[in-house]
Amino acid sequence: MESPVPSNSAKTYLATSQADRIKHLPAEARAAFQRFQTLGDPAGLDMVICAILADFMPRRPTVPLAERPGSTRLIDDLGFDSLAITEVIFFAEDLFGITITNEEMVHVRTLDDLRGFIRRKVAVHAPR
């Protein structure tokens, strides 16, 4: 029977794979993700989530996402369509090692919805 704890080589591969996935994000977002990975600091997730959203946004925002109110709507205010939201979800699933169903995503409409949702999902799947 295989051990549920990843081997050192598996951990190294996972860290390298994650670093490759976010290498195109701004340096601040990469550093925030690293803090989250090493220290479990959930505050860094907001910056990472905003960077991911900005990367997949159909049009460049005039106001940075981090400065927008949490009530900003993904579709109506930011111009996301279902394809762009799906891309964000796939990216987040791969990066954070979580699973997000279509039924769950129906309730995610604003920046705060998305941030809270990913934080809850990551907390459930965090190693103990």
N, CA, C and O atoms as a GROMACS GRO file, in nm:
protein
  512
    1MET      N    1   0.084  -0.117   0.000
    1MET     CA    2   0.000   0.000   0.000
    1MET      C    3   0.089   0.124   0.000
    1MET      O    4   0.188   0.130   0.072
    2GLU      N    5   0.052   0.224  -0.082
    2GLU     CA    6   0.130   0.346  -0.091
    2GLU      C    7   0.100   0.437   0.027
    2GLU      O    8  -0.011   0.439   0.079
    3SER      N    9   0.201   0.512   0.066
    3SER     CA   10   0.185   0.607   0.175
    3SER      C   11   0.109   0.730   0.126
    3SER      O   12   0.134   0.777   0.015
    4PRO      N   13   0.016   0.784   0.208
    4PRO     CA   14  -0.056   0.904   0.167
    4PRO      C   15   0.031   1.030   0.171
    4PRO      O   16  -0.007   1.132   0.115
    5VAL      N   17   0.145   1.023   0.237
    5VAL     CA   18   0.235   1.137   0.246
    5VAL      C   19   0.328   1.136   0.125
    5VAL      O   20   0.394   1.035   0.099
    6PRO      N   21   0.334   1.246   0.048
    6PRO     CA   22   0.419   1.248  -0.069
    6PRO      C   23   0.566   1.232  -0.032
    6PRO      O   24   0.610   1.279   0.073
    7SER      N   25   0.640   1.166  -0.117
    7SER     CA   26   0.784   1.150  -0.096
    7SER      C   27   0.850   1.285  -0.121
    7SER      O   28   0.788   1.378  -0.172
    8ASN      N   29   0.978   1.295  -0.083
    8ASN     CA   30   1.051   1.420  -0.105
    8ASN      C   31   1.058   1.453  -0.253
    8ASN      O   32   1.047   1.570  -0.290
    9SER      N   33   1.076   1.352  -0.339
    9SER     CA   34   1.081   1.380  -0.483
    9SER      C   35   0.946   1.427  -0.534
    9SER      O   36   0.939   1.513  -0.621
   10ALA      N   37   0.837   1.372  -0.480
   10ALA     CA   38   0.703   1.417  -0.520
   10ALA      C   39   0.680   1.560  -0.473
   10ALA      O   40   0.622   1.640  -0.546
   11LYS      N   41   0.726   1.594  -0.352
   11LYS     CA   42   0.712   1.730  -0.301
   11LYS      C   43   0.792   1.828  -0.387
   11LYS      O   44   0.745   1.937  -0.418
   12THR      N   45   0.913   1.787  -0.425
   12THR     CA   46   0.996   1.872  -0.510
   12THR      C   47   0.930   1.894  -0.645
   12THR      O   48   0.929   2.006  -0.696
   13TYR      N   49   0.876   1.788  -0.704
   13TYR     CA   50   0.807   1.800  -0.833
   13TYR      C   51   0.687   1.893  -0.821
   13TYR      O   52   0.666   1.978  -0.908
   14LEU      N   53   0.609   1.877  -0.715
   14LEU     CA   54   0.490   1.960  -0.694
   14LEU      C   55   0.530   2.107  -0.682
   14LEU      O   56   0.468   2.193  -0.744
   15ALA      N   57   0.632   2.137  -0.603
   15ALA     CA   58   0.678   2.275  -0.586
   15ALA      C   59   0.728   2.333  -0.717
   15ALA      O   60   0.699   2.448  -0.749
   16THR      N   61   0.802   2.254  -0.794
   16THR     CA   62   0.852   2.299  -0.924
   16THR      C   63   0.737   2.323  -1.019
   16THR      O   64   0.735   2.423  -1.091
   17SER      N   65   0.642   2.233  -1.021
   17SER     CA   66   0.526   2.246  -1.108
   17SER      C   67   0.447   2.372  -1.074
   17SER      O   68   0.405   2.444  -1.164
   18GLN      N   69   0.426   2.397  -0.947
   18GLN     CA   70   0.353   2.516  -0.905
   18GLN      C   71   0.431   2.643  -0.941
   18GLN      O   72   0.371   2.740  -0.987
   19ALA      N   73   0.562   2.641  -0.922
   19ALA     CA   74   0.644   2.757  -0.958
   19ALA      C   75   0.634   2.784  -1.108
   19ALA      O   76   0.629   2.900  -1.149
   20ASP      N   77   0.633   2.679  -1.188
   20ASP     CA   78   0.618   2.697  -1.333
   20ASP      C   79   0.483   2.757  -1.368
   20ASP      O   80   0.474   2.840  -1.458
   21ARG      N   81   0.378   2.716  -1.297
   21ARG     CA   82   0.242   2.765  -1.326
   21ARG      C   83   0.228   2.914  -1.298
   21ARG      O   84   0.151   2.982  -1.366
   22ILE      N   85   0.301   2.964  -1.199
   22ILE     CA   86   0.282   3.105  -1.162
   22ILE      C   87   0.397   3.195  -1.206
   22ILE      O   88   0.400   3.312  -1.170
   23LYS      N   89   0.492   3.144  -1.282
   23LYS     CA   90   0.608   3.224  -1.318
   23LYS      C   91   0.573   3.349  -1.399
   23LYS      O   92   0.652   3.444  -1.402
   24HIS      N   93   0.458   3.351  -1.464
   24HIS     CA   94   0.416   3.467  -1.543
   24HIS      C   95   0.341   3.571  -1.459
   24HIS      O   96   0.315   3.681  -1.507
   25LEU      N   97   0.306   3.536  -1.336
   25LEU     CA   98   0.236   3.631  -1.248
   25LEU      C   99   0.335   3.733  -1.194
   25LEU      O  100   0.455   3.708  -1.193
   26PRO      N  101   0.287   3.849  -1.148
   26PRO     CA  102   0.377   3.950  -1.090
   26PRO      C  103   0.456   3.894  -0.972
   26PRO      O  104   0.411   3.802  -0.903
   27ALA      N  105   0.573   3.950  -0.951
   27ALA     CA  106   0.663   3.903  -0.844
   27ALA      C  107   0.594   3.904  -0.707
   27ALA      O  108   0.616   3.814  -0.626
   28GLU      N  109   0.511   4.006  -0.681
   28GLU     CA  110   0.443   4.014  -0.551
   28GLU      C  111   0.349   3.896  -0.532
   28GLU      O  112   0.338   3.842  -0.422
   29ALA      N  113   0.281   3.856  -0.639
   29ALA     CA  114   0.188   3.742  -0.630
   29ALA      C  115   0.266   3.612  -0.612
   29ALA      O  116   0.222   3.525  -0.537
   30ARG      N  117   0.379   3.598  -0.678
   30ARG     CA  118   0.461   3.477  -0.661
   30ARG      C  119   0.513   3.470  -0.517
   30ARG      O  120   0.514   3.362  -0.457
   31ALA      N  121   0.555   3.582  -0.463
   31ALA     CA  122   0.604   3.585  -0.324
   31ALA      C  123   0.490   3.553  -0.226
   31ALA      O  124   0.510   3.481  -0.128
   32ALA      N  125   0.371   3.606  -0.252
   32ALA     CA  126   0.256   3.578  -0.166
   32ALA      C  127   0.220   3.430  -0.170
   32ALA      O  128   0.187   3.371  -0.068
   33PHE      N  129   0.227   3.371  -0.288
   33PHE     CA  130   0.199   3.228  -0.301
   33PHE      C  131   0.303   3.146  -0.225
   33PHE      O  132   0.269   3.048  -0.159
   34GLN      N  133   0.428   3.186  -0.234
   34GLN     CA  134   0.535   3.116  -0.161
   34GLN      C  135   0.512   3.125  -0.011
   34GLN      O  136   0.530   3.026   0.060
   35ARG      N  137   0.472   3.243   0.039
   35ARG     CA  138   0.442   3.258   0.182
   35ARG      C  139   0.326   3.168   0.222
   35ARG      O  140   0.327   3.107   0.329
   36PHE      N  141   0.226   3.160   0.136
   36PHE     CA  142   0.113   3.072   0.164
   36PHE      C  143   0.160   2.927   0.171
   36PHE      O  144   0.121   2.853   0.261
   37GLN      N  145   0.243   2.886   0.077
   37GLN     CA  146   0.291   2.748   0.072
   37GLN      C  147   0.378   2.712   0.192
   37GLN      O  148   0.365   2.604   0.248
   38THR      N  149   0.466   2.802   0.231
   38THR     CA  150   0.562   2.770   0.337
   38THR      C  151   0.509   2.799   0.476
   38THR      O  152   0.537   2.724   0.570
   39LEU      N  153   0.432   2.906   0.491
   39LEU     CA  154   0.386   2.947   0.624
   39LEU      C  155   0.238   2.922   0.647
   39LEU      O  156   0.190   2.932   0.759
   40GLY      N  157   0.166   2.890   0.540
   40GLY     CA  158   0.022   2.872   0.552
   40GLY      C  159  -0.051   3.003   0.569
   40GLY      O  160  -0.162   3.006   0.621
   41ASP      N  161   0.012   3.113   0.526
   41ASP     CA  162  -0.046   3.247   0.541
   41ASP      C  163  -0.159   3.268   0.441
   41ASP      O  164  -0.132   3.292   0.323
   42PRO      N  165  -0.286   3.259   0.485
   42PRO     CA  166  -0.398   3.273   0.391
   42PRO      C  167  -0.416   3.415   0.339
   42PRO      O  168  -0.483   3.434   0.237
   43ALA      N  169  -0.358   3.514   0.407
   43ALA     CA  170  -0.371   3.653   0.361
   43ALA      C  171  -0.310   3.671   0.222
   43ALA      O  172  -0.356   3.754   0.145
   44GLY      N  173  -0.208   3.594   0.191
   44GLY     CA  174  -0.146   3.603   0.060
   44GLY      C  175  -0.232   3.552  -0.053
   44GLY      O  176  -0.208   3.583  -0.169
   45LEU      N  177  -0.332   3.472  -0.019
   45LEU     CA  178  -0.419   3.416  -0.123
   45LEU      C  179  -0.492   3.525  -0.201
   45LEU      O  180  -0.510   3.512  -0.322
   46ASP      N  181  -0.534   3.631  -0.135
   46ASP     CA  182  -0.607   3.738  -0.203
   46ASP      C  183  -0.524   3.796  -0.317
   46ASP      O  184  -0.574   3.818  -0.427
   47MET      N  185  -0.397   3.821  -0.290
   47MET     CA  186  -0.309   3.877  -0.393
   47MET      C  187  -0.293   3.779  -0.509
   47MET      O  188  -0.294   3.819  -0.625
   48VAL      N  189  -0.279   3.652  -0.477
   48VAL     CA  190  -0.263   3.550  -0.581
   48VAL      C  191  -0.391   3.540  -0.664
   48VAL      O  192  -0.386   3.532  -0.786
   49ILE      N  193  -0.505   3.540  -0.598
   49ILE     CA  194  -0.634   3.531  -0.668
   49ILE      C  195  -0.652   3.651  -0.761
   49ILE      O  196  -0.696   3.635  -0.874
   50CYS      N  197  -0.620   3.771  -0.713
   50CYS     CA  198  -0.631   3.890  -0.797
   50CYS      C  199  -0.537   3.882  -0.918
   50CYS      O  200  -0.574   3.924  -1.028
   51ALA      N  201  -0.418   3.830  -0.896
   51ALA     CA  202  -0.323   3.816  -1.008
   51ALA      C  203  -0.373   3.716  -1.111
   51ALA      O  204  -0.359   3.737  -1.231
   52ILE      N  205  -0.431   3.607  -1.063
   52ILE     CA  206  -0.487   3.507  -1.156
   52ILE      C  207  -0.602   3.569  -1.235
   52ILE      O  208  -0.609   3.554  -1.357
   53LEU      N  209  -0.692   3.637  -1.166
   53LEU     CA  210  -0.804   3.703  -1.234
   53LEU      C  211  -0.755   3.803  -1.338
   53LEU      O  212  -0.804   3.804  -1.451
   54ALA      N  213  -0.659   3.885  -1.300
   54ALA     CA  214  -0.606   3.985  -1.393
   54ALA      C  215  -0.546   3.918  -1.516
   54ALA      O  216  -0.557   3.969  -1.627
   55ASP      N  217  -0.483   3.803  -1.495
   55ASP     CA  218  -0.420   3.731  -1.605
   55ASP      C  219  -0.523   3.680  -1.706
   55ASP      O  220  -0.496   3.674  -1.826
   56PHE      N  221  -0.642   3.644  -1.658
   56PHE     CA  222  -0.745   3.588  -1.745
   56PHE      C  223  -0.853   3.689  -1.786
   56PHE      O  224  -0.945   3.655  -1.860
   57MET      N  225  -0.842   3.812  -1.738
   57MET     CA  226  -0.945   3.912  -1.770
   57MET      C  227  -0.948   3.939  -1.919
   57MET      O  228  -0.844   3.952  -1.984
   58PRO      N  229  -1.068   3.949  -1.974
   58PRO     CA  230  -1.082   3.976  -2.117
   58PRO      C  231  -1.034   4.116  -2.156
   58PRO      O  232  -0.989   4.138  -2.268
   59ARG      N  233  -1.044   4.209  -2.062
   59ARG     CA  234  -0.995   4.345  -2.088
   59ARG      C  235  -0.922   4.394  -1.963
   59ARG      O  236  -0.955   4.356  -1.851
   60ARG      N  237  -0.823   4.478  -1.985
   60ARG     CA  238  -0.741   4.528  -1.874
   60ARG      C  239  -0.820   4.626  -1.789
   60ARG      O  240  -0.884   4.717  -1.843
   61PRO      N  241  -0.816   4.609  -1.658
   61PRO     CA  242  -0.892   4.699  -1.570
   61PRO      C  243  -0.825   4.835  -1.560
   61PRO      O  244  -0.702   4.845  -1.565
   62THR      N  245  -0.905   4.940  -1.544
   62THR     CA  246  -0.850   5.074  -1.523
   62THR      C  247  -0.808   5.090  -1.377
   62THR      O  248  -0.717   5.167  -1.346
   63VAL      N  249  -0.875   5.018  -1.289
   63VAL     CA  250  -0.842   5.017  -1.146
   63VAL      C  251  -0.793   4.876  -1.112
   63VAL      O  252  -0.862   4.779  -1.144
   64PRO      N  253  -0.676   4.863  -1.048
   64PRO     CA  254  -0.628   4.729  -1.012
   64PRO      C  255  -0.732   4.652  -0.931
   64PRO      O  256  -0.804   4.710  -0.850
   65LEU      N  257  -0.738   4.522  -0.952
   65LEU     CA  258  -0.837   4.439  -0.884
   65LEU      C  259  -0.826   4.447  -0.732
   65LEU      O  260  -0.927   4.446  -0.663
   66ALA      N  261  -0.704   4.456  -0.681
   66ALA     CA  262  -0.684   4.464  -0.536
   66ALA      C  263  -0.745   4.590  -0.476
   66ALA      O  264  -0.773   4.595  -0.356
   67GLU      N  265  -0.766   4.693  -0.559
   67GLU     CA  266  -0.822   4.819  -0.510
   67GLU      C  267  -0.972   4.828  -0.532
   67GLU      O  268  -1.035   4.925  -0.490
   68ARG      N  269  -1.030   4.730  -0.596
   68ARG     CA  270  -1.174   4.731  -0.622
   68ARG      C  271  -1.249   4.678  -0.500
   68ARG      O  272  -1.195   4.598  -0.423
   69PRO      N  273  -1.372   4.723  -0.483
   69PRO     CA  274  -1.450   4.670  -0.369
   69PRO      C  275  -1.481   4.522  -0.390
   69PRO      O  276  -1.486   4.473  -0.503
   70GLY      N  277  -1.501   4.453  -0.280
   70GLY     CA  278  -1.531   4.310  -0.286
   70GLY      C  279  -1.661   4.280  -0.357
   70GLY      O  280  -1.684   4.167  -0.401
   71SER      N  281  -1.747   4.379  -0.369
   71SER     CA  282  -1.876   4.360  -0.435
   71SER      C  283  -1.866   4.368  -0.587
   71SER      O  284  -1.967   4.354  -0.657
   72THR      N  285  -1.746   4.391  -0.639
   72THR     CA  286  -1.727   4.398  -0.784
   72THR      C  287  -1.767   4.265  -0.847
   72THR      O  288  -1.719   4.160  -0.806
   73ARG      N  289  -1.856   4.271  -0.945
   73ARG     CA  290  -1.908   4.149  -1.008
   73ARG      C  291  -1.817   4.103  -1.121
   73ARG      O  292  -1.772   4.182  -1.203
   74LEU      N  293  -1.790   3.973  -1.122
   74LEU     CA  294  -1.698   3.916  -1.221
   74LEU      C  295  -1.748   3.935  -1.363
   74LEU      O  296  -1.671   3.973  -1.451
   75ILE      N  297  -1.875   3.909  -1.387
   75ILE     CA  298  -1.928   3.916  -1.523
   75ILE      C  299  -1.968   4.060  -1.558
   75ILE      O  300  -1.920   4.115  -1.657
   76ASP      N  301  -2.054   4.119  -1.480
   76ASP     CA  302  -2.109   4.250  -1.514
   76ASP      C  303  -2.008   4.364  -1.506
   76ASP      O  304  -2.008   4.452  -1.591
   77ASP      N  305  -1.920   4.362  -1.405
   77ASP     CA  306  -1.827   4.473  -1.386
   77ASP      C  307  -1.690   4.450  -1.451
   77ASP      O  308  -1.627   4.544  -1.499
   78LEU      N  309  -1.645   4.326  -1.453
   78LEU     CA  310  -1.511   4.297  -1.504
   78LEU      C  311  -1.510   4.236  -1.644
   78LEU      O  312  -1.404   4.223  -1.704
   79GLY      N  313  -1.626   4.201  -1.695
   79GLY     CA  314  -1.634   4.151  -1.832
   79GLY      C  315  -1.600   4.005  -1.852
   79GLY      O  316  -1.578   3.962  -1.966
   80PHE      N  317  -1.595   3.928  -1.745
   80PHE     CA  318  -1.569   3.785  -1.759
   80PHE      C  319  -1.688   3.718  -1.827
   80PHE      O  320  -1.803   3.757  -1.806
   81ASP      N  321  -1.659   3.617  -1.908
   81ASP     CA  322  -1.765   3.532  -1.962
   81ASP      C  323  -1.742   3.392  -1.906
   81ASP      O  324  -1.646   3.369  -1.832
   82SER      N  325  -1.828   3.300  -1.940
   82SER     CA  326  -1.819   3.166  -1.881
   82SER      C  327  -1.687   3.097  -1.918
   82SER      O  328  -1.634   3.022  -1.836
   83LEU      N  329  -1.634   3.120  -2.036
   83LEU     CA  330  -1.506   3.058  -2.075
   83LEU      C  331  -1.392   3.111  -1.989
   83LEU      O  332  -1.310   3.034  -1.940
   84ALA      N  333  -1.386   3.242  -1.972
   84ALA     CA  334  -1.279   3.301  -1.891
   84ALA      C  335  -1.289   3.255  -1.746
   84ALA      O  336  -1.186   3.227  -1.683
   85ILE      N  337  -1.410   3.246  -1.692
   85ILE     CA  338  -1.427   3.198  -1.554
   85ILE      C  339  -1.384   3.052  -1.544
   85ILE      O  340  -1.321   3.012  -1.446
   86THR      N  341  -1.416   2.973  -1.644
   86THR     CA  342  -1.374   2.832  -1.645
   86THR      C  343  -1.222   2.821  -1.646
   86THR      O  344  -1.166   2.736  -1.576
   87GLU      N  345  -1.156   2.905  -1.722
   87GLU     CA  346  -1.009   2.904  -1.725
   87GLU      C  347  -0.951   2.939  -1.588
   87GLU      O  348  -0.854   2.878  -1.544
   88VAL      N  349  -1.010   3.038  -1.522
   88VAL     CA  350  -0.966   3.075  -1.388
   88VAL      C  351  -0.982   2.956  -1.293
   88VAL      O  352  -0.893   2.927  -1.213
   89ILE      N  353  -1.096   2.889  -1.302
   89ILE     CA  354  -1.124   2.775  -1.215
   89ILE      C  355  -1.024   2.662  -1.239
   89ILE      O  356  -0.970   2.608  -1.143
   90PHE      N  357  -1.000   2.628  -1.364
   90PHE     CA  358  -0.903   2.521  -1.394
   90PHE      C  359  -0.764   2.556  -1.340
   90PHE      O  360  -0.696   2.472  -1.282
   91PHE      N  361  -0.725   2.682  -1.358
   91PHE     CA  362  -0.595   2.726  -1.309
   91PHE      C  363  -0.588   2.714  -1.157
   91PHE      O  364  -0.490   2.663  -1.103
   92ALA      N  365  -0.692   2.763  -1.088
   92ALA     CA  366  -0.696   2.756  -0.941
   92ALA      C  367  -0.696   2.612  -0.892
   92ALA      O  368  -0.629   2.580  -0.793
   93GLU      N  369  -0.768   2.526  -0.959
   93GLU     CA  370  -0.770   2.384  -0.919
   93GLU      C  371  -0.630   2.325  -0.927
   93GLU      O  372  -0.586   2.258  -0.834
   94ASP      N  373  -0.562   2.348  -1.037
   94ASP     CA  374  -0.427   2.294  -1.055
   94ASP      C  375  -0.329   2.354  -0.954
   94ASP      O  376  -0.249   2.282  -0.895
   95LEU      N  377  -0.336   2.484  -0.936
   95LEU     CA  378  -0.240   2.552  -0.850
   95LEU      C  379  -0.257   2.515  -0.703
   95LEU      O  380  -0.159   2.488  -0.634
   96PHE      N  381  -0.381   2.513  -0.657
   96PHE     CA  382  -0.406   2.490  -0.515
   96PHE      C  383  -0.439   2.346  -0.481
   96PHE      O  384  -0.454   2.312  -0.363
   97GLY      N  385  -0.451   2.260  -0.582
   97GLY     CA  386  -0.482   2.119  -0.556
   97GLY      C  387  -0.622   2.099  -0.501
   97GLY      O  388  -0.644   2.016  -0.414
   98ILE      N  389  -0.717   2.176  -0.552
   98ILE     CA  390  -0.856   2.168  -0.506
   98ILE      C  391  -0.946   2.127  -0.622
   98ILE      O  392  -0.904   2.128  -0.738
   99THR      N  393  -1.068   2.091  -0.589
   99THR     CA  394  -1.168   2.058  -0.690
   99THR      C  395  -1.285   2.153  -0.673
   99THR      O  396  -1.334   2.173  -0.562
  100ILE      N  397  -1.329   2.210  -0.784
  100ILE     CA  398  -1.440   2.304  -0.783
  100ILE      C  399  -1.543   2.254  -0.883
  100ILE      O  400  -1.513   2.234  -1.001
  101THR      N  401  -1.664   2.234  -0.835
  101THR     CA  402  -1.770   2.185  -0.924
  101THR      C  403  -1.846   2.301  -0.987
  101THR      O  404  -1.843   2.414  -0.938
  102ASN      N  405  -1.914   2.271  -1.096
  102ASN     CA  406  -1.998   2.372  -1.160
  102ASN      C  407  -2.106   2.422  -1.065
  102ASN      O  408  -2.138   2.541  -1.063
  103GLU      N  409  -2.162   2.332  -0.986
  103GLU     CA  410  -2.266   2.369  -0.892
  103GLU      C  411  -2.215   2.469  -0.789
  103GLU      O  412  -2.287   2.560  -0.747
  104GLU      N  413  -2.090   2.452  -0.747
  104GLU     CA  414  -2.030   2.545  -0.650
  104GLU      C  415  -2.006   2.682  -0.714
  104GLU      O  416  -2.025   2.785  -0.649
  105MET      N  417  -1.964   2.682  -0.838
  105MET     CA  418  -1.929   2.808  -0.904
  105MET      C  419  -2.050   2.896  -0.934
  105MET      O  420  -2.036   3.016  -0.953
  106VAL      N  421  -2.167   2.838  -0.939
  106VAL     CA  422  -2.288   2.915  -0.966
  106VAL      C  423  -2.305   3.027  -0.863
  106VAL      O  424  -2.361   3.132  -0.894
  107HIS      N  425  -2.257   3.005  -0.742
  107HIS     CA  426  -2.275   3.101  -0.633
  107HIS      C  427  -2.163   3.204  -0.625
  107HIS      O  428  -2.168   3.294  -0.541
  108VAL      N  429  -2.064   3.192  -0.710
  108VAL     CA  430  -1.951   3.285  -0.708
  108VAL      C  431  -1.976   3.393  -0.814
  108VAL      O  432  -1.966   3.370  -0.934
  109ARG      N  433  -2.009   3.512  -0.764
  109ARG     CA  434  -2.043   3.621  -0.857
  109ARG      C  435  -1.955   3.745  -0.840
  109ARG      O  436  -1.942   3.825  -0.934
  110THR      N  437  -1.895   3.762  -0.723
  110THR     CA  438  -1.817   3.883  -0.695
  110THR      C  439  -1.674   3.847  -0.656
  110THR      O  440  -1.641   3.730  -0.636
  111LEU      N  441  -1.590   3.950  -0.646
  111LEU     CA  442  -1.452   3.928  -0.601
  111LEU      C  443  -1.450   3.864  -0.462
  111LEU      O  444  -1.375   3.770  -0.438
  112ASP      N  445  -1.532   3.915  -0.370
  112ASP     CA  446  -1.537   3.858  -0.235
  112ASP      C  447  -1.586   3.714  -0.237
  112ASP      O  448  -1.536   3.630  -0.162
  113ASP      N  449  -1.684   3.685  -0.322
  113ASP     CA  450  -1.732   3.546  -0.334
  113ASP      C  451  -1.617   3.454  -0.373
  113ASP      O  452  -1.598   3.348  -0.314
  114LEU      N  453  -1.540   3.496  -0.474
  114LEU     CA  454  -1.431   3.412  -0.524
  114LEU      C  455  -1.321   3.397  -0.419
  114LEU      O  456  -1.273   3.286  -0.395
  115ARG      N  457  -1.282   3.507  -0.358
  115ARG     CA  458  -1.177   3.501  -0.254
  115ARG      C  459  -1.219   3.409  -0.139
  115ARG      O  460  -1.142   3.322  -0.098
  116GLY      N  461  -1.339   3.429  -0.089
  116GLY     CA  462  -1.387   3.347   0.022
  116GLY      C  463  -1.400   3.201  -0.017
  116GLY      O  464  -1.365   3.112   0.061
  117PHE      N  465  -1.449   3.178  -0.136
  117PHE     CA  466  -1.467   3.041  -0.183
  117PHE      C  467  -1.334   2.968  -0.192
  117PHE      O  468  -1.322   2.856  -0.142
  118ILE      N  469  -1.234   3.030  -0.254
  118ILE     CA  470  -1.103   2.963  -0.267
  118ILE      C  471  -1.039   2.946  -0.130
  118ILE      O  472  -0.979   2.842  -0.104
  119ARG      N  473  -1.050   3.045  -0.042
  119ARG     CA  474  -0.995   3.029   0.093
  119ARG      C  475  -1.057   2.909   0.165
  119ARG      O  476  -0.986   2.831   0.228
  120ARG      N  477  -1.189   2.895   0.155
  120ARG     CA  478  -1.255   2.781   0.220
  120ARG      C  479  -1.210   2.649   0.160
  120ARG      O  480  -1.183   2.553   0.232
  121LYS      N  481  -1.201   2.643   0.029
  121LYS     CA  482  -1.159   2.519  -0.039
  121LYS      C  483  -1.016   2.483  -0.001
  121LYS      O  484  -0.986   2.367   0.027
  122VAL      N  485  -0.929   2.581   0.000
  122VAL     CA  486  -0.789   2.555   0.035
  122VAL      C  487  -0.778   2.512   0.180
  122VAL      O  488  -0.699   2.422   0.212
  123ALA      N  489  -0.855   2.573   0.269
  123ALA     CA  490  -0.851   2.536   0.412
  123ALA      C  491  -0.895   2.391   0.431
  123ALA      O  492  -0.839   2.320   0.515
  124VAL      N  493  -0.994   2.346   0.356
  124VAL     CA  494  -1.044   2.209   0.368
  124VAL      C  495  -0.939   2.109   0.320
  124VAL      O  496  -0.928   1.999   0.375
  125HIS      N  497  -0.860   2.147   0.218
  125HIS     CA  498  -0.763   2.055   0.159
  125HIS      C  499  -0.621   2.076   0.212
  125HIS      O  500  -0.528   2.012   0.165
  126ALA      N  501  -0.604   2.165   0.310
  126ALA     CA  502  -0.472   2.190   0.365
  126ALA      C  503  -0.421   2.070   0.442
  126ALA      O  504  -0.499   2.004   0.511
  127PRO      N  505  -0.291   2.042   0.432
  127PRO     CA  506  -0.235   1.931   0.510
  127PRO      C  507  -0.244   1.962   0.659
  127PRO      O  508  -0.227   2.077   0.701
  128ARG      N  509  -0.270   1.860   0.737
  128ARG     CA  510  -0.282   1.880   0.882
  128ARG      C  511  -0.164   1.824   0.955
  128ARG      O  512  -0.157   1.832   1.078
   0.00000   0.00000   0.00000
